Amino acid sequence: MADKLEILVESFGAYVKAIIVNKIGGIASREDIEDCVSDVFYELCKAPDLIPDSENEKKYLIGTIAKRRAVDYFRRITHRENNYGGSDEELSSVSDNADVEDITHKKALNSALWNAVQSLGEPDSSIIVYRYFYRRKAREIGKILNLTTAAVHKRSQRAEKKIRDILINQGFAE
């Protein structure tokens, strides 16, 4: 298995890293990216019998795992940042004249919005993340999640309504 893993890492390591950097490079540290890449190959090690022989099928499988791990890391990183309350730079940039109440409200709204998205479940939460965070079109999201474009549109509309209702119930929207 070690030889097979080395071949996979050698053949697909750059591909996996490119996917992960594309998905979370803007918010993740170098260590987070390296950990995410390692997790992709670790997952492949857990089920070596499921690795297909065809290079195209391998690439598809590895790409799918990498995208899913990147979404997991995105959630983990944003959850960690939401619980921390922001970076030291943000905290030090608050001047005496700043409207601290407005900043606090925005942080609470962002946290409530993220929690609402997470509460949707799959594939709705992924649709919203791909649509609004990654700025993907419904056609692209459909390909990624194996859904029709119409299903992506409909699920997106329903998810947006659910999010709106959750935020209204929490007093963030009217």
Secondary structure, DSSP 8 states (H G I E B T S, - for coil): -HHHHHHHHHHHHHHHHHHHHHHHTTT--HHHHHHHHHHHHHHHHH-GGGS-SSHHHHHHHHHHHHHHHHHHHHHHHHHHHHHHTS-HHHHHT--TTS-HHHHHHHHHHHHHHHHHHHHT-TTHHHHHIIIIIS---HHHHHHHHT--HHHHHHHHHHHHHHHHHHHHHTTS--
